[in-house]
Amino acid sequence: MVAEEAQGTRRIYRLQEQGMQAVQAYLEKVWGDAAVRFRLFAENTDGSAKK
Amino acid sequence: MNTSLKMSFEVACPAEHAFRTWTSGIGTWWPSDHTVTGGPGLEIIMQGRVGGRIYERTADGAEHDWGEVTVWGPPEQLAYLWYLRQDRADASEVAVRFVAQGATVTRVEIEHRGWERLGAAGEERRARNLAGWEALLPHFQAAIARGGD
C-alpha cells in the first residue's frame, strides 16, 4: 500500500494511488451510511423534542 | 496533496433540528460499525462547545476519543477534528454546514479534509497509521460486499 522513493538523504513514502482510492471509497461508504441514517432520524424525530 | 471529500443532501426538517440531531443526537444515527469498539450498549457523545470531546463510552465505562470540536456555530455550522482509530496527531477535519432552504428543509454539506495525512509524520507513526487503515479496510470491503444498500 506504500510506495517508497529516495530523494537525497530523505526517503519519501506515499500511499499508492490504489490505496488512496480504497481509503476514499471507504470514507464515501461511511459518510453515505451516516447520511442515510442521519436523515432517517432527523426526519422522524420531533423538532422540539430533546433526543 | 490536499484531499477533500465533499457530499451534500437535503433533509426535511429545520436547520436547528438538523444541527441538534447531528451533535447531541449523534448516538442515534452514527453507524455503530464505524466506532472503535462497536459493542452493545455503546454511547456516543459530542460535547457542544469549541474544544468539546467526541468520544464513545462502552457499556463497561471505557472511553475512546474520536475527535474534538473546533467550530461550534449552531444552527449553521460545525467543524471537528476526526481521529477515529487514529492518533490525534493525524486527525483529519470534518466541516458540516446546515443551510436552511425555507423553514422545513435543510441542506447538509459535509466536507472531510486532510485524510491523506496518513503517512505524513515519523516512520513509527506511519507504520501505526497503516496498521490502522488496514484494520479499517475489511469493514469497507464487507460493506461493499453487502452492496446496493
N, CA and C atoms of all chains as a GROMACS GRO file, in nm:
protein
  600
    1MET      N    1   0.083  -0.121   0.000
    1MET     CA    2   0.000   0.000   0.000
    1MET      C    3   0.086   0.126   0.000
    2VAL      N    4   0.214   0.111   0.036
    2VAL     CA    5   0.300   0.228   0.046
    2VAL      C    6   0.408   0.224  -0.059
    3ALA      N    7   0.431   0.333  -0.129
    3ALA     CA    8   0.541   0.344  -0.224
    3ALA      C    9   0.655   0.418  -0.156
    4GLU      N   10   0.776   0.381  -0.187
    4GLU     CA   11   0.892   0.443  -0.124
    4GLU      C   12   0.982   0.499  -0.232
    5GLU      N   13   1.038   0.615  -0.207
    5GLU     CA   14   1.118   0.679  -0.311
    5GLU      C   15   1.233   0.751  -0.242
    6ALA      N   16   1.354   0.733  -0.293
    6ALA     CA   17   1.468   0.802  -0.235
    6ALA      C   18   1.475   0.944  -0.291
    7GLN      N   19   1.501   1.041  -0.205
    7GLN     CA   20   1.514   1.179  -0.250
    7GLN      C   21   1.627   1.241  -0.169
    8GLY      N   22   1.748   1.243  -0.226
    8GLY     CA   23   1.863   1.285  -0.149
    8GLY      C   24   1.882   1.188  -0.033
    9THR      N   25   1.898   1.245   0.085
    9THR     CA   26   1.914   1.160   0.203
    9THR      C   27   1.781   1.127   0.266
   10ARG      N   28   1.672   1.185   0.216
   10ARG     CA   29   1.539   1.158   0.272
   10ARG      C   30   1.473   1.046   0.194
   11ARG      N   31   1.386   0.980   0.260
   11ARG     CA   32   1.305   0.881   0.189
   11ARG      C   33   1.160   0.924   0.199
   12ILE      N   34   1.096   0.928   0.086
   12ILE     CA   35   0.957   0.974   0.080
   12ILE      C   36   0.867   0.851   0.066
   13TYR      N   37   0.774   0.841   0.154
   13TYR     CA   38   0.678   0.733   0.142
   13TYR      C   39   0.545   0.794   0.100
   14ARG      N   40   0.475   0.728   0.017
   14ARG     CA   41   0.341   0.777  -0.010
   14ARG      C   42   0.249   0.660  -0.040
   15LEU      N   43   0.123   0.683  -0.015
   15LEU     CA   44   0.024   0.581  -0.048
   15LEU      C   45   0.016   0.568  -0.198
   16GLN      N   46   0.013   0.448  -0.241
   16GLN     CA   47  -0.007   0.428  -0.383
   16GLN      C   48  -0.150   0.467  -0.418
   17GLU      N   49  -0.165   0.501  -0.545
   17GLU     CA   50  -0.295   0.550  -0.591
   17GLU      C   51  -0.408   0.455  -0.552
   18GLN      N   52  -0.380   0.327  -0.564
   18GLN     CA   53  -0.484   0.229  -0.534
   18GLN      C   54  -0.524   0.236  -0.387
   19GLY      N   55  -0.423   0.253  -0.300
   19GLY     CA   56  -0.450   0.264  -0.157
   19GLY      C   57  -0.534   0.386  -0.126
   20MET      N   58  -0.499   0.498  -0.190
   20MET     CA   59  -0.575   0.621  -0.168
   20MET      C   60  -0.719   0.606  -0.215
   21GLN      N   61  -0.734   0.538  -0.329
   21GLN     CA   62  -0.870   0.519  -0.380
   21GLN      C   63  -0.952   0.432  -0.285
   22ALA      N   64  -0.886   0.333  -0.225
   22ALA     CA   65  -0.958   0.246  -0.131
   22ALA      C   66  -1.001   0.325  -0.008
   23VAL      N   67  -0.910   0.411   0.040
   23VAL     CA   68  -0.943   0.492   0.157
   23VAL      C   69  -1.058   0.587   0.124
   24GLN      N   70  -1.050   0.650   0.006
   24GLN     CA   71  -1.156   0.742  -0.034
   24GLN      C   72  -1.290   0.668  -0.048
   25ALA      N   73  -1.286   0.550  -0.108
   25ALA     CA   74  -1.410   0.473  -0.124
   25ALA      C   75  -1.466   0.432   0.012
   26TYR      N   76  -1.376   0.398   0.103
   26TYR     CA   77  -1.420   0.363   0.239
   26TYR      C   78  -1.490   0.483   0.304
   27LEU      N   79  -1.428   0.600   0.293
   27LEU     CA   80  -1.488   0.719   0.356
   27LEU      C   81  -1.622   0.754   0.291
   28GLU      N   82  -1.630   0.737   0.159
   28GLU     CA   83  -1.757   0.764   0.091
   28GLU      C   84  -1.866   0.669   0.141
   29LYS      N   85  -1.826   0.546   0.166
   29LYS     CA   86  -1.923   0.447   0.218
   29LYS      C   87  -1.968   0.485   0.360
   30VAL      N   88  -1.870   0.522   0.444
   30VAL     CA   89  -1.903   0.561   0.582
   30VAL      C   90  -1.998   0.680   0.582
   31TRP      N   91  -1.962   0.782   0.505
   31TRP     CA   92  -2.046   0.903   0.505
   31TRP      C   93  -2.181   0.878   0.440
   32GLY      N   94  -2.182   0.790   0.340
   32GLY     CA   95  -2.310   0.755   0.277
   32GLY      C   96  -2.404   0.688   0.376
   33ASP      N   97  -2.349   0.590   0.451
   33ASP     CA   98  -2.428   0.522   0.555
   33ASP      C   99  -2.475   0.622   0.660
   34ALA      N  100  -2.382   0.707   0.703
   34ALA     CA  101  -2.413   0.803   0.809
   34ALA      C  102  -2.524   0.898   0.762
   35ALA      N  103  -2.515   0.943   0.636
   35ALA     CA  104  -2.612   1.040   0.584
   35ALA      C  105  -2.752   0.978   0.579
   36VAL      N  106  -2.760   0.854   0.535
   36VAL     CA  107  -2.891   0.788   0.527
   36VAL      C  108  -2.952   0.777   0.667
   37ARG      N  109  -2.871   0.735   0.763
   37ARG     CA  110  -2.923   0.719   0.899
   37ARG      C  111  -2.955   0.855   0.963
   38PHE      N  112  -2.871   0.955   0.935
   38PHE     CA  113  -2.898   1.089   0.988
   38PHE      C  114  -3.033   1.141   0.940
   39ARG      N  115  -3.058   1.128   0.808
   39ARG     CA  116  -3.186   1.176   0.753
   39ARG      C  117  -3.303   1.105   0.817
   40LEU      N  118  -3.290   0.975   0.833
   40LEU     CA  119  -3.397   0.895   0.890
   40LEU      C  120  -3.432   0.945   1.031
   41PHE      N  121  -3.329   0.968   1.112
   41PHE     CA  122  -3.355   1.011   1.250
   41PHE      C  123  -3.401   1.156   1.255
   42ALA      N  124  -3.339   1.243   1.174
   42ALA     CA  125  -3.377   1.384   1.179
   42ALA      C  126  -3.520   1.404   1.134
   43GLU      N  127  -3.563   1.326   1.035
   43GLU     CA  128  -3.696   1.346   0.978
   43GLU      C  129  -3.805   1.275   1.059
   44ASN      N  130  -3.765   1.189   1.150
   44ASN     CA  131  -3.865   1.114   1.227
   44ASN      C  132  -3.858   1.142   1.376
   45THR      N  133  -3.796   1.254   1.410
   45THR     CA  134  -3.798   1.297   1.548
   45THR      C  135  -3.860   1.436   1.551
   46ASP      N  136  -3.921   1.468   1.661
   46ASP     CA  137  -3.989   1.596   1.678
   46ASP      C  138  -3.884   1.706   1.687
   47GLY      N  139  -3.899   1.808   1.605
   47GLY     CA  140  -3.804   1.917   1.605
   47GLY      C  141  -3.790   1.989   1.737
   48SER      N  142  -3.889   1.975   1.824
   48SER     CA  143  -3.882   2.044   1.953
   48SER      C  144  -3.839   1.950   2.064
   49ALA      N  145  -3.833   1.820   2.031
   49ALA     CA  146  -3.802   1.722   2.135
   49ALA      C  147  -3.652   1.717   2.159
   50LYS      N  148  -3.612   1.688   2.279
   50LYS     CA  149  -3.472   1.664   2.310
   50LYS      C  150  -3.445   1.516   2.292
   51LYS      N  151  -3.359   1.486   2.196
   51LYS     CA  152  -3.327   1.345   2.175
   51LYS      C  153  -3.195   1.314   2.240
   52MET      N  154  -0.033   1.697  -0.155
   52MET     CA  155  -0.169   1.653  -0.188
   52MET      C  156  -0.266   1.709  -0.084
   53ASN      N  157  -0.379   1.748  -0.130
   53ASN     CA  158  -0.477   1.806  -0.039
   53ASN      C  159  -0.611   1.739  -0.065
   54THR      N  160  -0.635   1.631   0.004
   54THR     CA  161  -0.754   1.553  -0.023
   54THR      C  162  -0.874   1.610   0.050
   55SER      N  163  -0.984   1.615  -0.019
   55SER     CA  164  -1.107   1.664   0.039
   55SER      C  165  -1.221   1.585  -0.021
   56LEU      N  166  -1.306   1.537   0.067
   56LEU     CA  167  -1.421   1.461   0.021
   56LEU      C  168  -1.545   1.543   0.056
   57LYS      N  169  -1.628   1.570  -0.043
   57LYS     CA  170  -1.747   1.652  -0.018
   57LYS      C  171  -1.872   1.575  -0.053
   58MET      N  172  -1.974   1.596   0.026
   58MET     CA  173  -2.105   1.544  -0.013
   58MET      C  174  -2.212   1.634   0.047
   59SER      N  175  -2.329   1.636  -0.014
   59SER     CA  176  -2.438   1.714   0.042
   59SER      C  177  -2.570   1.647   0.010
   60PHE      N  178  -2.669   1.678   0.093
   60PHE     CA  179  -2.802   1.621   0.073
   60PHE      C  180  -2.901   1.710   0.147
   61GLU      N  181  -3.028   1.692   0.118
   61GLU     CA  182  -3.132   1.770   0.186
   61GLU      C  183  -3.204   1.683   0.286
   62VAL      N  184  -3.246   1.745   0.395
   62VAL     CA  185  -3.319   1.674   0.498
   62VAL      C  186  -3.444   1.757   0.530
   63ALA      N  187  -3.557   1.689   0.550
   63ALA     CA  188  -3.685   1.759   0.568
   63ALA      C  189  -3.707   1.794   0.714
   64CYS      N  190  -3.630   1.891   0.762
   64CYS     CA  191  -3.650   1.942   0.898
   64CYS      C  192  -3.581   2.078   0.906
   65PRO      N  193  -3.616   2.158   1.007
   65PRO     CA  194  -3.549   2.289   1.022
   65PRO      C  195  -3.400   2.272   1.055
   66ALA      N  196  -3.321   2.374   1.023
   66ALA     CA  197  -3.176   2.368   1.047
   66ALA      C  198  -3.144   2.344   1.194
   67GLU      N  199  -3.222   2.405   1.284
   67GLU     CA  200  -3.196   2.388   1.427
   67GLU      C  201  -3.205   2.241   1.467
   68HIS      N  202  -3.306   2.175   1.413
   68HIS     CA  203  -3.324   2.033   1.448
   68HIS      C  204  -3.216   1.947   1.384
   69ALA      N  205  -3.177   1.983   1.260
   69ALA     CA  206  -3.070   1.908   1.194
   69ALA      C  207  -2.940   1.921   1.274
   70PHE      N  208  -2.909   2.043   1.318
   70PHE     CA  209  -2.787   2.066   1.395
   70PHE      C  210  -2.790   1.986   1.525
   71ARG      N  211  -2.905   1.992   1.593
   71ARG     CA  212  -2.916   1.923   1.722
   71ARG      C  213  -2.906   1.771   1.704
   72THR      N  214  -2.968   1.721   1.597
   72THR     CA  215  -2.960   1.577   1.572
   72THR      C  216  -2.817   1.536   1.542
   73TRP      N  217  -2.747   1.620   1.462
   73TRP     CA  218  -2.609   1.587   1.425
   73TRP      C  219  -2.519   1.582   1.549
   74THR      N  220  -2.543   1.671   1.644
   74THR     CA  221  -2.449   1.691   1.755
   74THR      C  222  -2.492   1.612   1.880
   75SER      N  223  -2.591   1.665   1.952
   75SER     CA  224  -2.631   1.596   2.075
   75SER      C  225  -2.696   1.462   2.045
   76GLY      N  226  -2.750   1.448   1.923
   76GLY     CA  227  -2.815   1.322   1.886
   76GLY      C  228  -2.726   1.226   1.810
   77ILE      N  229  -2.595   1.250   1.807
   77ILE     CA  230  -2.506   1.170   1.721
   77ILE      C  231  -2.516   1.021   1.751
   78GLY      N  232  -2.544   0.989   1.879
   78GLY     CA  233  -2.553   0.848   1.917
   78GLY      C  234  -2.673   0.776   1.856
   79THR      N  235  -2.772   0.851   1.806
   79THR     CA  236  -2.891   0.787   1.750
   79THR      C  237  -2.867   0.738   1.606
   80TRP      N  238  -2.777   0.805   1.535
   80TRP     CA  239  -2.766   0.776   1.392
   80TRP      C  240  -2.628   0.734   1.345
   81TRP      N  241  -2.522   0.767   1.417
   81TRP     CA  242  -2.389   0.730   1.368
   81TRP      C  243  -2.380   0.578   1.362
   82PRO      N  244  -2.339   0.521   1.246
   82PRO     CA  245  -2.338   0.375   1.232
   82PRO      C  246  -2.246   0.309   1.335
   83SER      N  247  -2.299   0.213   1.409
   83SER     CA  248  -2.221   0.156   1.520
   83SER      C  249  -2.103   0.072   1.470
   84ASP      N  250  -2.106   0.033   1.341
   84ASP     CA  251  -1.989  -0.040   1.292
   84ASP      C  252  -1.875   0.054   1.251
   85HIS      N  253  -1.898   0.184   1.262
   85HIS     CA  254  -1.790   0.280   1.239
   85HIS      C  255  -1.750   0.345   1.371
   86THR      N  256  -1.727   0.261   1.471
   86THR     CA  257  -1.683   0.308   1.602
   86THR      C  258  -1.557   0.230   1.638
   87VAL      N  259  -1.499   0.258   1.754
   87VAL     CA  260  -1.379   0.186   1.795
   87VAL      C  261  -1.416   0.043   1.835
   88THR      N  262  -1.519   0.031   1.920
   88THR     CA  263  -1.549  -0.100   1.976
   88THR      C  264  -1.671  -0.166   1.913
   89GLY      N  265  -1.771  -0.086   1.871
   89GLY     CA  266  -1.891  -0.142   1.809
   89GLY      C  267  -1.974  -0.232   1.898
   90GLY      N  268  -1.949  -0.228   2.028
   90GLY     CA  269  -2.017  -0.321   2.119
   90GLY      C  270  -2.157  -0.277   2.156
   91PRO      N  271  -2.234  -0.366   2.217
   91PRO     CA  272  -2.369  -0.331   2.262
   91PRO      C  273  -2.362  -0.232   2.379
   92GLY      N  274  -2.464  -0.147   2.389
   92GLY     CA  275  -2.470  -0.051   2.499
   92GLY      C  276  -2.377   0.067   2.482
   93LEU      N  277  -2.326   0.082   2.359
   93LEU     CA  278  -2.232   0.191   2.330
   93LEU      C  279  -2.303   0.326   2.331
   94GLU      N  280  -2.241   0.425   2.395
   94GLU     CA  281  -2.291   0.562   2.388
   94GLU      C  282  -2.191   0.645   2.308
   95ILE      N  283  -2.242   0.738   2.227
   95ILE     CA  284  -2.155   0.830   2.153
   95ILE      C  285  -2.190   0.972   2.197
   96ILE      N  286  -2.089   1.046   2.235
   96ILE     CA  287  -2.112   1.179   2.292
   96ILE      C  288  -2.031   1.284   2.217
   97MET      N  289  -2.100   1.395   2.179
   97MET     CA  290  -2.030   1.512   2.126
   97MET      C  291  -2.061   1.628   2.219
   98GLN      N  292  -1.957   1.682   2.283
   98GLN     CA  293  -1.977   1.793   2.377
   98GLN      C  294  -1.994   1.923   2.298
   99GLY      N  295  -2.100   1.998   2.330
   99GLY     CA  296  -2.143   2.112   2.249
   99GLY      C  297  -2.072   2.242   2.276
  100ARG      N  298  -1.944   2.248   2.245
  100ARG     CA  299  -1.866   2.371   2.260
  100ARG      C  300  -1.733   2.353   2.187
  101VAL      N  301  -1.668   2.466   2.154
  101VAL     CA  302  -1.534   2.456   2.096
  101VAL      C  303  -1.443   2.389   2.199
  102GLY      N  304  -1.368   2.289   2.155
  102GLY     CA  305  -1.285   2.212   2.247
  102GLY      C  306  -1.357   2.092   2.305
  103GLY      N  307  -1.487   2.079   2.275
  103GLY     CA  308  -1.564   1.966   2.326
  103GLY      C  309  -1.513   1.835   2.268
  104ARG      N  310  -1.522   1.731   2.349
  104ARG     CA  311  -1.475   1.598   2.305
  104ARG      C  312  -1.582   1.526   2.226
  105ILE      N  313  -1.540   1.445   2.132
  105ILE     CA  314  -1.627   1.348   2.065
  105ILE      C  315  -1.571   1.212   2.102
  106TYR      N  316  -1.654   1.132   2.166
  106TYR     CA  317  -1.600   1.005   2.214
  106TYR      C  318  -1.710   0.902   2.229
  107GLU      N  319  -1.669   0.777   2.240
  107GLU     CA  320  -1.764   0.672   2.269
  107GLU      C  321  -1.736   0.618   2.409
  108ARG      N  322  -1.844   0.574   2.474
  108ARG     CA  323  -1.830   0.512   2.607
  108ARG      C  324  -1.896   0.375   2.599
  109THR      N  325  -1.819   0.275   2.632
  109THR     CA  326  -1.870   0.139   2.622
  109THR      C  327  -1.957   0.107   2.743
  110ALA      N  328  -2.028  -0.005   2.736
  110ALA     CA  329  -2.118  -0.045   2.844
  110ALA      C  330  -2.043  -0.059   2.977
  111ASP      N  331  -1.914  -0.096   2.971
  111ASP     CA  332  -1.839  -0.110   3.097
  111ASP      C  333  -1.764   0.018   3.134
  112GLY      N  334  -1.793   0.129   3.065
  112GLY     CA  335  -1.743   0.260   3.108
  112GLY      C  336  -1.612   0.304   3.045
  113ALA      N  337  -1.554   0.222   2.958
  113ALA     CA  338  -1.430   0.263   2.890
  113ALA      C  339  -1.462   0.372   2.788
  114GLU      N  340  -1.373   0.471   2.777
  114GLU     CA  341  -1.396   0.581   2.683
  114GLU      C  342  -1.287   0.582   2.576
  115HIS      N  343  -1.330   0.608   2.452
  115HIS     CA  344  -1.238   0.618   2.338
  115HIS      C  345  -1.266   0.749   2.266
  116ASP      N  346  -1.167   0.836   2.262
  116ASP     CA  347  -1.185   0.965   2.195
  116ASP      C  348  -1.174   0.950   2.044
  117TRP      N  349  -1.259   1.021   1.972
  117TRP     CA  350  -1.257   1.021   1.825
  117TRP      C  351  -1.226   1.158   1.769
  118GLY      N  352  -1.250   1.262   1.847
  118GLY     CA  353  -1.239   1.394   1.785
  118GLY      C  354  -1.257   1.506   1.885
  119GLU      N  355  -1.251   1.629   1.831
  119GLU     CA  356  -1.261   1.748   1.913
  119GLU      C  357  -1.327   1.859   1.832
  120VAL      N  358  -1.425   1.924   1.891
  120VAL     CA  359  -1.499   2.030   1.822
  120VAL      C  360  -1.411   2.152   1.803
  121THR      N  361  -1.403   2.204   1.679
  121THR     CA  362  -1.321   2.323   1.651
  121THR      C  363  -1.405   2.444   1.612
  122VAL      N  364  -1.524   2.420   1.559
  122VAL     CA  365  -1.616   2.530   1.527
  122VAL      C  366  -1.754   2.488   1.579
  123TRP      N  367  -1.813   2.574   1.661
  123TRP     CA  368  -1.946   2.545   1.716
  123TRP      C  369  -2.034   2.664   1.685
  124GLY      N  370  -2.112   2.657   1.578
  124GLY     CA  371  -2.192   2.771   1.534
  124GLY      C  372  -2.335   2.732   1.504
  125PRO      N  373  -2.410   2.687   1.607
  125PRO     CA  374  -2.548   2.645   1.581
  125PRO      C  375  -2.634   2.762   1.534
  126PRO      N  376  -2.726   2.740   1.438
  126PRO     CA  377  -2.750   2.610   1.375
  126PRO      C  378  -2.684   2.598   1.238
  127GLU      N  379  -2.593   2.691   1.203
  127GLU     CA  380  -2.542   2.691   1.065
  127GLU      C  381  -2.419   2.606   1.043
  128GLN      N  382  -2.326   2.605   1.137
  128GLN     CA  383  -2.201   2.536   1.105
  128GLN      C  384  -2.134   2.472   1.224
  129LEU      N  385  -2.052   2.376   1.188
  129LEU     CA  386  -1.989   2.290   1.286
  129LEU      C  387  -1.862   2.234   1.222
  130ALA      N  388  -1.754   2.224   1.298
  130ALA     CA  389  -1.636   2.154   1.245
  130ALA      C  390  -1.569   2.082   1.360
  131TYR      N  391  -1.504   1.972   1.327
  131TYR     CA  392  -1.433   1.898   1.431
  131TYR      C  393  -1.316   1.820   1.375
  132LEU      N  394  -1.216   1.803   1.460
  132LEU     CA  395  -1.107   1.711   1.429
  132LEU      C  396  -1.162   1.571   1.439
  133TRP      N  397  -1.110   1.486   1.355
  133TRP     CA  398  -1.162   1.349   1.346
  133TRP      C  399  -1.045   1.253   1.348
  134TYR      N  400  -1.038   1.170   1.450
  134TYR     CA  401  -0.928   1.072   1.456
  134TYR      C  402  -0.975   0.937   1.508
  135LEU      N  403  -1.093   0.898   1.463
  135LEU     CA  404  -1.143   0.765   1.493
  135LEU      C  405  -1.040   0.660   1.449
  136ARG      N  406  -0.994   0.580   1.544
  136ARG     CA  407  -0.895   0.473   1.520
  136ARG      C  408  -0.760   0.526   1.472
  137GLN      N  409  -0.732   0.655   1.495
  137GLN     CA  410  -0.605   0.714   1.455
  137GLN      C  411  -0.543   0.782   1.576
  138ASP      N  412  -0.415   0.817   1.563
  138ASP     CA  413  -0.354   0.907   1.660
  138ASP      C  414  -0.413   1.046   1.641
  139ARG      N  415  -0.427   1.118   1.753
  139ARG     CA  416  -0.480   1.253   1.744
  139ARG      C  417  -0.394   1.341   1.653
  140ALA      N  418  -0.262   1.316   1.654
  140ALA     CA  419  -0.170   1.396   1.572
  140ALA      C  420  -0.200   1.381   1.423
  141ASP      N  421  -0.270   1.276   1.386
  141ASP     CA  422  -0.302   1.254   1.245
  141ASP      C  423  -0.449   1.281   1.215
  142ALA      N  424  -0.509   1.368   1.294
  142ALA     CA  425  -0.650   1.398   1.275
  142ALA      C  426  -0.677   1.457   1.137
  143SER      N  427  -0.789   1.419   1.079
  143SER     CA  428  -0.842   1.491   0.964
  143SER      C  429  -0.949   1.586   1.017
  144GLU      N  430  -1.011   1.663   0.928
  144GLU     CA  431  -1.107   1.762   0.973
  144GLU      C  432  -1.239   1.746   0.900
  145VAL      N  433  -1.346   1.747   0.976
  145VAL     CA  434  -1.481   1.738   0.921
  145VAL      C  435  -1.549   1.873   0.943
  146ALA      N  436  -1.603   1.931   0.836
  146ALA     CA  437  -1.680   2.055   0.847
  146ALA      C  438  -1.820   2.028   0.794
  147VAL      N  439  -1.920   2.071   0.869
  147VAL     CA  440  -2.058   2.048   0.827
  147VAL      C  441  -2.132   2.181   0.830
  148ARG      N  442  -2.203   2.212   0.723
  148ARG     CA  443  -2.287   2.332   0.717
  148ARG      C  444  -2.432   2.289   0.704
  149PHE      N  445  -2.517   2.360   0.775
  149PHE     CA  446  -2.661   2.334   0.770
  149PHE      C  447  -2.725   2.459   0.710
  150VAL      N  448  -2.766   2.450   0.583
  150VAL     CA  449  -2.815   2.567   0.511
  150VAL      C  450  -2.966   2.556   0.499
  151ALA      N  451  -3.038   2.645   0.566
  151ALA     CA  452  -3.184   2.642   0.562
  151ALA      C  453  -3.233   2.669   0.420
  152GLN      N  454  -3.322   2.582   0.373
  152GLN     CA  455  -3.387   2.600   0.242
  152GLN      C  456  -3.535   2.624   0.271
  153GLY      N  457  -3.565   2.736   0.333
  153GLY     CA  458  -3.700   2.754   0.384
  153GLY      C  459  -3.709   2.698   0.525
  154ALA      N  460  -3.831   2.697   0.581
  154ALA     CA  461  -3.847   2.666   0.723
  154ALA      C  462  -3.837   2.518   0.754
  155THR      N  463  -3.861   2.432   0.655
  155THR     CA  464  -3.873   2.290   0.687
  155THR      C  465  -3.776   2.200   0.611
  156VAL      N  466  -3.687   2.261   0.532
  156VAL     CA  467  -3.588   2.180   0.460
  156VAL      C  468  -3.449   2.240   0.484
  157THR      N  469  -3.353   2.154   0.508
  157THR     CA  470  -3.216   2.198   0.533
  157THR      C  471  -3.122   2.121   0.442
  158ARG      N  472  -3.030   2.196   0.382
  158ARG     CA  473  -2.926   2.132   0.301
  158ARG      C  474  -2.805   2.109   0.391
  159VAL      N  475  -2.760   1.983   0.398
  159VAL     CA  476  -2.645   1.947   0.481
  159VAL      C  477  -2.525   1.928   0.389
  160GLU      N  478  -2.420   2.006   0.412
  160GLU     CA  479  -2.300   2.000   0.329
  160GLU      C  480  -2.184   1.952   0.416
  161ILE      N  481  -2.127   1.839   0.378
  161ILE     CA  482  -2.019   1.778   0.456
  161ILE      C  483  -1.890   1.788   0.378
  162GLU      N  484  -1.784   1.829   0.444
  162GLU     CA  485  -1.651   1.825   0.381
  162GLU      C  486  -1.556   1.757   0.479
  163HIS      N  487  -1.490   1.654   0.433
  163HIS     CA  488  -1.392   1.582   0.515
  163HIS      C  489  -1.255   1.607   0.453
  164ARG      N  490  -1.174   1.687   0.523
  164ARG     CA  491  -1.047   1.733   0.466
  164ARG      C  492  -0.928   1.666   0.534
  165GLY      N  493  -0.821   1.654   0.456
  165GLY     CA  494  -0.691   1.620   0.515
  165GLY      C  495  -0.674   1.476   0.555
  166TRP      N  496  -0.754   1.387   0.498
  166TRP     CA  497  -0.742   1.248   0.540
  166TRP      C  498  -0.623   1.177   0.478
  167GLU      N  499  -0.549   1.247   0.390
  167GLU     CA  500  -0.428   1.188   0.333
  167GLU      C  501  -0.312   1.196   0.431
  168ARG      N  502  -0.333   1.259   0.544
  168ARG     CA  503  -0.221   1.283   0.637
  168ARG      C  504  -0.156   1.153   0.684
  169LEU      N  505  -0.230   1.048   0.663
  169LEU     CA  506  -0.174   0.915   0.678
  169LEU      C  507  -0.034   0.910   0.617
  170GLY      N  508   0.064   0.879   0.697
  170GLY     CA  509   0.197   0.863   0.640
  170GLY      C  510   0.276   0.992   0.632
  171ALA      N  511   0.227   1.100   0.692
  171ALA     CA  512   0.294   1.229   0.677
  171ALA      C  513   0.401   1.252   0.783
  172ALA      N  514   0.398   1.178   0.891
  172ALA     CA  515   0.486   1.208   1.004
  172ALA      C  516   0.600   1.107   1.016
  173GLY      N  517   0.639   1.077   1.137
  173GLY     CA  518   0.755   0.990   1.158
  173GLY      C  519   0.731   0.847   1.114
  174GLU      N  520   0.840   0.776   1.098
  174GLU     CA  521   0.830   0.642   1.041
  174GLU      C  522   0.748   0.550   1.129
  175GLU      N  523   0.768   0.562   1.261
  175GLU     CA  524   0.697   0.472   1.352
  175GLU      C  525   0.547   0.499   1.346
  176ARG      N  526   0.513   0.628   1.346
  176ARG     CA  527   0.372   0.664   1.340
  176ARG      C  528   0.311   0.620   1.207
  177ARG      N  529   0.392   0.635   1.102
  177ARG     CA  530   0.346   0.593   0.971
  177ARG      C  531   0.306   0.445   0.972
  178ALA      N  532   0.392   0.367   1.035
  178ALA     CA  533   0.364   0.223   1.042
  178ALA      C  534   0.235   0.198   1.121
  179ARG      N  535   0.219   0.272   1.231
  179ARG     CA  536   0.097   0.253   1.311
  179ARG      C  537  -0.026   0.296   1.232
  180ASN      N  538  -0.012   0.406   1.158
  180ASN     CA  539  -0.124   0.454   1.077
  180ASN      C  540  -0.167   0.352   0.975
  181LEU      N  541  -0.067   0.296   0.909
  181LEU     CA  542  -0.100   0.199   0.806
  181LEU      C  543  -0.172   0.081   0.867
  182ALA      N  544  -0.127   0.039   0.985
  182ALA     CA  545  -0.195  -0.070   1.052
  182ALA      C  546  -0.339  -0.031   1.080
  183GLY      N  547  -0.359   0.095   1.120
  183GLY     CA  548  -0.494   0.144   1.146
  183GLY      C  549  -0.582   0.139   1.023
  184TRP      N  550  -0.527   0.186   0.912
  184TRP     CA  551  -0.608   0.184   0.789
  184TRP      C  552  -0.634   0.042   0.742
  185GLU      N  553  -0.532  -0.041   0.758
  185GLU     CA  554  -0.554  -0.179   0.714
  185GLU      C  555  -0.660  -0.247   0.797
  186ALA      N  556  -0.672  -0.205   0.924
  186ALA     CA  557  -0.779  -0.260   1.008
  186ALA      C  558  -0.916  -0.213   0.958
  187LEU      N  559  -0.919  -0.092   0.899
  187LEU     CA  560  -1.046  -0.038   0.851
  187LEU      C  561  -1.092  -0.103   0.721
  188LEU      N  562  -0.997  -0.140   0.639
  188LEU     CA  563  -1.034  -0.180   0.504
  188LEU      C  564  -1.125  -0.303   0.498
  189PRO      N  565  -1.107  -0.403   0.587
  189PRO     CA  566  -1.204  -0.514   0.583
  189PRO      C  567  -1.348  -0.469   0.604
  190HIS      N  568  -1.366  -0.366   0.688
  190HIS     CA  569  -1.501  -0.312   0.710
  190HIS      C  570  -1.555  -0.255   0.579
  191PHE      N  571  -1.466  -0.182   0.511
  191PHE     CA  572  -1.502  -0.125   0.382
  191PHE      C  573  -1.538  -0.236   0.284
  192GLN      N  574  -1.453  -0.338   0.280
  192GLN     CA  575  -1.477  -0.445   0.184
  192GLN      C  576  -1.605  -0.521   0.217
  193ALA      N  577  -1.631  -0.540   0.347
  193ALA     CA  578  -1.754  -0.608   0.387
  193ALA      C  579  -1.875  -0.525   0.345
  194ALA      N  580  -1.860  -0.393   0.360
  194ALA     CA  581  -1.970  -0.304   0.322
  194ALA      C  582  -1.996  -0.312   0.173
  195ILE      N  583  -1.889  -0.314   0.096
  195ILE     CA  584  -1.903  -0.326  -0.050
  195ILE      C  585  -1.968  -0.460  -0.086
  196ALA      N  586  -1.924  -0.565  -0.015
  196ALA     CA  587  -1.976  -0.699  -0.044
  196ALA      C  588  -2.126  -0.706  -0.017
  197ARG      N  589  -2.170  -0.633   0.088
  197ARG     CA  590  -2.314  -0.629   0.117
  197ARG      C  591  -2.388  -0.564   0.001
  198GLY      N  592  -2.321  -0.461  -0.055
  198GLY     CA  593  -2.367  -0.399  -0.178
  198GLY      C  594  -2.502  -0.330  -0.169
  199GLY      N  595  -2.524  -0.247  -0.265
  199GLY     CA  596  -2.655  -0.193  -0.301
  199GLY      C  597  -2.739  -0.124  -0.194
  200ASP      N  598  -2.696  -0.119  -0.068
  200ASP     CA  599  -2.781  -0.056   0.034
  200ASP      C  600  -2.747   0.089   0.056
   0.00000   0.00000   0.00000
